Amino acid sequence: MTFLDKLSSLIKIDASKLRKVNILNNNTLKGLVNINNTTNNTTINLNIADATKKEKELIGGFLRETLKEDSLIIENKAKVLLDDFSKIDKSNQSRSIIDYFRGKILPSDLDILRASIYIKEVFDRGESVRDLKFDLVSKYGQRGNNISNLYSAGYFNSLIKPIYEEMCKMSEFSGFKFLEKFEVMVTQYTFAVFVSATRDKKDIKKEILDKITLNKKYGIHKLNIHGIGEYNVQRIKQILSEIDGILSSIPELSSGAFYINATITF
C-alpha cells in the first residue's frame, strides 16, 4: 500500500481527484491535514507546525514516497519564460543543487530554490530580475524572498549543505531535525556567520568581510553573527570593533558570558 493509499483511507479522499499535496510549516493553520476541494481537483496541505512525533513520521513517509511517485506533486514554477527557464533548470549546475536537496527540504521550498537558481542566472547575465522576484514573492511570500536571497548569497553551498552533512554524522540524526534547522535559517537567521572555536580569528573576519561584499552586491545589507562559548564571544566583539568603520550603524547585540548573537548593518 502506497502512502497515497494510506492517506486516502485515513482522511477519506477520492485519490483520482488529488492534484497537489503541499507540506507546510504554517502556524496559522490548525491541525495536520487541511483539504481544499473543487469540482475536479483536491489539494491537501499537510502542516508540520504543531504535528506530533507520530504525525511527523507519517509526513516523513510521504516525503519518501514522493521520491518514487513523481506524479503525486505538480510542481509550481515561477512565471518565467519557459524555454529559458527549462534550459537553466536542466543545466548540470542546477540539477546538482536540486538533486542534492530533493527530499531534504520541503517540495514547496524546492520549487522556490529552482526559481531562485534561475533568478540568479538572469541577474548574473546583467538582466533585470525585478519582475521575477515580484512573481516569486507574490506566490510564496517572504519565504520565497528569503530562500532566493539565501541562494543568491551562496548560503546553500557554503552553509546549508555543510550543516546537513555535519548533522548526518550525528547518531540521532533525522530529516525532521534538519528541517527544523533549515526553518530557523530561512525565517530567523537568513544571512549568518556561525563562529566555532576551531577557526582562527583571521578566517572568521575574512568570512564576515567577504559576505558583506557579496550581500551588498545583491542588495542585502544585514548579516547575523552567532557564537557560543566565552572564547567566541570575545573574538566576535573584537572583530566587530575592528570593522566598525564599514558599518552603517551600531551592531545589535544579544549576548551573555557564553553566547552572542550580533546583527550588523552595512
HUZI-V882427 format. One line per field, one symbol per residue. phi: phi as a letter, one per 30 degrees, with the letter a starting at -180 (. if undefined). psi: psi as a letter, one per 20 degrees, with the letter a starting at -180 (. if undefined). A space follows every 50 residues. Layout:
# HUZI-V882427
phi->???
psi->???
This chain:
# HUZI-V882427
phi->.dddddddddchcdddcdcabccbbbddccidcbcccbecbbccccccec ddeddddddeddeddddccdddccdccddbddddeddddcdddddddddd ddiccdedddddddddddeddddddicdcedddddddddcidddddddde dediddddbddddddddddddcdbedddedddddddcccebbccccddcd ddddddddddddddddecicbbbcbbbbjeddedddddddddcedccdad edcbabdbaabbccbb
psi->prhhggghhgjlqohhiphpppprmoiiqprgpppopagiqppppoojgk qrghhhhghhhgghhhhhmhihpopoqqnrohggghgghiqhgghggghg ipihrqhhhhgggghhggghggghijqpjghghggghhgibhgggghghg ghjjhhhiggghgghghhiqhkqqhhhhhgghgghghglgoqpopqiiqr hghggggghghgggghhjkpjqppppqpqhghgggghgghhhjhhjqirp qpporahjqpopoqp.
